[in-house]
């Protein structure tokens, strides 16, 4: 199955909203993981630190298997982070060269 990268950019000052919908966001990622389709997922800290504290995050990256670009875009459109966290997302085909 082909890989797709979902790159989300957060709106400014969305840490509270992000924390509110994060459990639902993670549940969707856990489903991909259980299906063996998740390659990696994680946020972009707003500062150079493992725990950015109140600075929060500027976005996130998900690389996962989907049947098609349209399927990846549909999956992304249903992400809870679209409820006031993501300002925009980009879904692109991804070619993994190294692990």
N, C-alpha and C positions, 0 to 999 in steps of 0.2 A: 504494500500500500504506500502511496506517495506521502512525503512529509510536507508540512506547511508550517511557516513561522507566523505567529500572531503577535504583533508588536502593539502594545497599548500605551498611549500617552495619557497620563493623569491630568485632570484639571488642577489648577492651583488650590491649595488649602482643602484637600479632600480626605485628610487622614481620618477624621471622625466617620465620615460616610464609608470610607474604605473598610475600616474596622467593623462597621455595622453589617456590611454585606459579604465580608471575607469568608465566613463559614460556608455560605452557599457557593461562592466562587471556588473554594477549595474542594467542596463536595463534588463539583463537576470535574475537577482535575483528578480526584481520586477515582472517579468512574473511568476516565481515560486510562489511568494507571492500571486499574484492575483488568481492563480489556487488553493490556499490553501495547497500547497505542501512544503513550506519553514518553517522549524522549527526555525533555527537561522543561522546567517551568520555574520562574522566579521573578522577583521585583528588581527594579533599579533604585537603590537607595539615593536619596537626594544629596547626601554627603558621603564622603569616603569613609564609611564605617559599617561594620556588620549590622549594628542596630542604630539606625539614624535618629531614633527618638522622635521628638516633635517635628524634626525636619521632614519626616515621612519619606515618601517615594515619588519618583517622577514617572513611573510607568512599569510595565512588566513585559516579559517574553515567555511565550509558550511555543514549544516545538512538538508537534504531534502528527500522527498518521490520520489522514482522512481519505475517503474515497475520491474526492475531487476538491478543486478550489471552491466550488459552490457550496459543498458540504462544510468545508472549513469556515467559510464566511457565515453560513447559517449558524453553525455552532457558536462562533464568536458573537453574533448578533444577540444571542440569548444569554450572554454572560451577565451576571448580576452587577459587574463593575460598570455596565452601561447605564446603571441607575445612579448617576451623579458622580462617578469616579473617573471613568474614561472620558477624555475630551475627543479623542479619535483613536481608531485602530487601523492597522494595516495588516492584511493577510496576504502572504506571498508564498509561492512554492519555495521549498528549501531542499538543497542537496547537501546531505551530510557527507563530508570527505574523510574526516577523522573522528574517532570516538570522543 
